[in-house]
Amino acid sequence: MRRALILLLATTVLAGCGGGGDETLTRDEYASKADAICAKYKQRTDALDRPATLSELANVADDVVPILEQARDELRDLKPPADEQATASSWLDEFDVIISDVEKIRDKAKQNDPAGVQQLARPALDHNKRANELATLLGMTTCAED
């Protein structure tokens, strides 16, 4: 079992972000603000204990889910440039998928199902990789880190 899968997903997705507003941002402004938000929430996930058991994994996932949701909500408040709206929407949609992945992994961990956790790990990491690729396309660095 990957002991820190949930933290890996959280820190990868939460590479950073910053406050929104009603105005459409330039590409550089969008990437910078998103990276600032990701950095803020990455600090929170980095402060969590590393799980060594399924029970601990479930507890950490319980802590990670609201952090991911808060980050996603702040990211959704940002207004990307019109020509990057489709990519930004895809990135945020992938964020939703990752939150769902963490919830599913948490549920399997709570059921003491290591095989179930393992089965969910590969697709979760693939979703995380896709989110990082989209963040990179949007000019982000912190939000695109593993």
C-alpha positions, 0 to 999 in steps of 0.5 A: 500500500502506498502509505502517503497516497492521500498526501501525495494527491493533496500536495500535487493538486495543491501546488498553490493559489491566491485570491480571486475577484470579478475581473478576468486575469491575464495568463500570468496573473491567473497562474500566479494567483492559482500558485499562491492558493496551491502553496497556501493549502499545500502547507496545510497538507504538508503539516498532516501526519504521514499515515502508516496504517489504514486507520491513519490513512482514513483519518488523514483523508478525512482531514485532506478532503476539506482542505482540497474542497477549500482550495478548489473553491478559491481556485474557482473564484479566479477568472482565467483569460477567455482563451484559457477558460476551457483548459482551466475548467478541465483542470478544476473538473480534474480537481473534483475527480481527485477529491472523489478519489480521496473520498473513495480511498478514505472509505476503503481505508475505513473498511480496512480494505487494503486491496480496495485502496490499492485498486483505487491508487493507480487511477487516482495517481493518473488523475493527479498526473492529468491535473498537473499537466493541465496546471502546467499548460496554464502556466502554473508551477506550484499547482503542477508539482508532485 
